[in-house]
């Protein structure tokens, strides 16, 4: 299977922006080769936002991170819309 070279979608960027606007995340650490935006959490650990915006994980490391609920993800997307 070939790797996708596509970067984060608009939805993924909005979710990451929402995490930062609400103070849950401090800043973007990196975009991983596995297709996630990695953000440092304000209270320790990290958030990983899938490049397609369909999944958000939270934990001390990627391997042990747990998926967050869809309602939370949608809320972060709404907060991350630029002109609000």
C-alpha positions in Angstrom: 0.0 0.0 0.0 1.4 3.4 -1.0 1.7 6.1 1.7 -0.5 9.2 1.2 1.5 12.4 0.9 -1.6 14.5 1.6 -1.3 16.9 4.5 -3.9 17.7 7.1 -7.4 18.6 5.9 -9.2 21.8 6.8 -11.2 19.9 9.4 -8.1 18.5 11.1 -6.5 22.0 11.2 -9.7 23.4 12.7 -9.7 20.8 15.4 -6.1 21.5 16.2 -6.8 25.2 16.3 -9.8 24.6 18.6 -7.7 22.6 21.0 -5.3 25.6 21.2 -8.0 28.3 21.4 -9.7 26.5 24.4 -6.3 26.2 26.2 -6.3 22.4 26.0 -3.2 22.3 23.8 -0.2 24.6 24.1 1.2 24.3 20.5 1.7 22.0 17.6 4.7 19.8 18.0 4.8 18.1 14.5 2.9 16.4 11.7 3.8 12.7 11.9 4.6 10.4 9.0 1.7 8.3 10.2 -0.8 11.0 9.3 -1.4 12.9 12.6 -0.9 16.4 13.9 0.7 16.1 17.3 0.0 18.8 19.9 1.3 19.2 23.4 -1.4 19.1 26.0 -1.6 22.0 28.5 -1.9 19.4 31.4 0.7 16.9 30.2 0.7 14.4 27.5 -0.3 15.0 23.9 -3.2 15.1 21.4 -3.0 13.5 18.0 -5.4 14.7 15.4 -5.7 12.5 12.3 -5.0 14.3 9.1 -8.5 13.6 7.9 -10.0 15.0 11.1 -12.0 11.8 11.9 -10.0 10.7 15.0 -8.4 12.5 17.9 -6.3 10.6 20.5 -5.1 11.8 23.9 -2.4 10.3 26.1 1.2 10.3 27.3 2.3 8.5 24.1 0.8 7.5 20.8 0.8 3.8 21.6 -1.3 4.2 24.8 -3.4 7.1 23.7 -7.2 6.8 23.9 -9.7 8.0 21.3 -11.9 11.0 22.2 -15.6 11.1 21.5 -17.1 12.5 18.4 -19.0 15.2 20.2 -15.8 16.6 21.6 -14.1 16.5 18.2 -17.0 18.3 16.6 -16.9 20.9 19.4 -13.2 21.6 18.9 -13.8 21.9 15.1 -16.5 24.6 15.7 -14.2 26.5 18.1 -11.4 26.3 15.5 -13.4 28.1 12.8 -11.3 31.2 12.0 -13.9 33.9 11.9 -15.6 33.4 15.2 
